[in-house]
Amino acid sequence: MEIAVCIKQALDVSQLKMDPKTLEPLIHVTPMKMSDIDRNALEEALRIREKHGGKVTAISVGGDKAKEVLREAIAMGADDAIHILNDIGEVDEHVISEALAEILKMKGPFQIILCGEMSIDKYTAQVGVRVAEKLGIPCITYARSISIEGEEVIAERDLEDRIEMVKAKMPTLITVTREINTPRLPQLIAILRAAKKPIETLNLSQLKVDLKSKLKTLSVKGIEVKRKGVLIKDLPVDKAVDELLNNLIREGVIKR
């Protein structure tokens, strides 16, 4: 079983701060980490390998620091890692999916390709489905459980208002949700070994794919929250509670 996992070094949005004057996010000083849902995808790849045998290859597109998440993937248990070094500047989901699909074709064939349902910083949910389209293989999205029977993958999809069971022949690409598993924590000895493991690196500019971005981000701003400053005072507790409830009802926060 040859399994590939696409992982991203994403902004740690829990530490993202905004400029109080412009409301623009301070991206350049925000720490980076492996996108949480990609970590779930990697964990699922490792569990499939443990059950069915084979090899897990982690692939990431990004700058020099993207190697950090690949070393983390190796520490968790990935057998190999491929770094597509972004040496052309800002790129969109189109370019990233073009690069990933090309590397997957070059280094494959892979029976299963796993991705997080979306990244924790952009939430576009575009890369996985675009890669599957470019490879011409089935795509299963929002999987919260995966099982393999012979040459087929069976997945349980979380569609919020219902659960759907689907089946696809391998090779197939699957995007997973957070609920699929709880990722393992790498041991210290594994982290030390990962630091010495060679990582294959290819320059994005050298790939024979369309490297022209289709989207351009014009601006990113935080939401300004203004309070109405309603103050309830000088009333007995029971009447103050009634007044608070009436205000919440008028605002549509609760229903009578």
Backbone hydrogen bonds, N-H to C=O, Kabsch-Sander energy under -0.5 kcal/mol:
donor,donor_aa,acceptor,acceptor_aa,energy
3,I,1,M,-0.6
3,I,55,K,-2.7
4,A,112,I,-2.4
5,V,57,T,-2.7
6,C,114,L,-2.5
7,I,5,V,-0.6
7,I,59,I,-2.7
10,A,8,K,-0.9
10,A,33,K,-2.8
12,D,31,P,-2.8
13,V,11,L,-1.6
15,Q,12,D,-2.4
16,L,13,V,-1.1
19,D,24,E,-2.6
23,L,19,D,-2.8
26,L,17,K,-3.1
27,I,25,P,-1.8
29,V,26,L,-1.0
30,T,27,I,-1.6
33,K,10,A,-2.6
35,S,8,K,-2.5
38,D,35,S,-0.7
39,R,35,S,-1.6
40,N,36,D,-1.3
41,A,37,I,-1.8
42,L,38,D,-2.5
43,E,39,R,-2.5
44,E,40,N,-2.2
45,A,41,A,-2.0
46,L,42,L,-2.2
47,R,43,E,-2.0
48,I,44,E,-2.3
49,R,45,A,-2.3
50,E,46,L,-2.3
51,K,47,R,-1.6
52,H,48,I,-3.0
53,G,49,R,-2.7
55,K,1,M,-2.3
57,T,3,I,-2.6
58,A,80,D,-2.5
59,I,5,V,-2.8
60,S,82,I,-2.1
62,G,84,I,-2.1
66,A,63,G,-1.8
67,K,64,D,-1.6
68,E,65,K,-1.9
69,V,66,A,-0.6
70,L,66,A,-1.3
71,R,67,K,-2.5
72,E,68,E,-1.7
73,A,69,V,-2.0
74,I,70,L,-2.1
75,A,71,R,-2.4
76,M,72,E,-1.9
77,G,73,A,-1.2
78,A,73,A,-2.5
79,D,56,V,-1.7
80,D,56,V,-1.7
82,I,58,A,-2.7
83,H,200,E,-3.6
84,I,60,S,-3.0
84,I,82,I,-0.6
85,L,83,H,-1.0
85,L,202,L,-2.3
86,N,62,G,-2.3
87,D,85,L,-1.2
96,I,92,D,-2.2
97,S,93,E,-2.4
98,E,94,H,-2.1
99,A,95,V,-2.5
100,L,96,I,-2.6
101,A,97,S,-2.5
102,E,98,E,-2.0
103,I,99,A,-2.3
104,L,100,L,-2.6
105,K,101,A,-1.9
106,M,102,E,-2.3
107,K,103,I,-2.9
108,G,104,L,-1.1
111,Q,2,E,-1.7
112,I,2,E,-1.6
113,I,172,T,-2.0
114,L,4,A,-3.0
115,C,174,I,-2.1
116,G,6,C,-0.5
117,E,176,V,-2.3
123,Y,119,S,-0.9
130,R,126,Q,-2.1
131,V,127,V,-2.5
132,A,128,G,-2.1
133,E,129,V,-2.0
134,K,130,R,-2.3
135,L,131,V,-2.0
136,G,132,A,-1.2
137,I,132,A,-2.0
140,I,173,L,-2.7
141,T,139,C,-0.5
143,A,175,T,-2.9
144,R,156,E,-3.5
145,S,156,E,-0.8
147,S,154,I,-2.6
149,E,152,E,-2.3
152,E,149,E,-1.9
153,V,168,A,-3.2
154,I,147,S,-3.2
155,A,166,V,-2.4
156,E,145,S,-2.1
157,R,155,A,-0.6
157,R,164,E,-3.7
158,D,142,Y,-2.8
159,L,157,R,-0.8
159,L,162,R,-2.3
161,D,159,L,-3.0
164,E,157,R,-2.1
166,V,155,A,-2.5
166,V,164,E,-0.5
168,A,153,V,-2.2
170,M,151,E,-2.6
172,T,111,Q,-1.8
173,L,138,P,-2.5
174,I,113,I,-3.0
175,T,140,I,-2.6
176,V,115,C,-2.4
177,T,143,A,-2.2
180,I,177,T,-1.2
181,N,178,R,-0.9
191,I,187,Q,-2.0
192,L,188,L,-2.2
193,R,189,I,-2.0
194,A,190,A,-2.4
195,A,191,I,-1.3
196,K,192,L,-0.5
196,K,193,R,-1.4
197,K,193,R,-0.8
197,K,194,A,-0.6
200,E,81,A,-1.7
202,L,83,H,-2.5
204,L,85,L,-3.0
206,Q,203,N,-1.1
207,L,204,L,-1.4
209,V,207,L,-1.8
211,L,209,V,-0.8
213,S,211,L,-0.7
218,L,216,K,-0.6
222,G,23,L,-3.4
225,V,223,I,-0.6
226,K,224,E,-0.6
233,K,231,L,-0.6
240,A,236,P,-2.7
241,V,237,V,-2.3
242,D,238,D,-1.8
243,E,239,K,-2.4
244,L,240,A,-2.2
245,L,241,V,-2.5
246,N,242,D,-2.4
247,N,243,E,-2.1
248,L,244,L,-2.2
249,I,245,L,-2.3
250,R,246,N,-2.4
251,E,247,N,-1.9
252,G,248,L,-0.5
252,G,249,I,-1.0
253,V,248,L,-2.1
254,I,248,L,-1.0
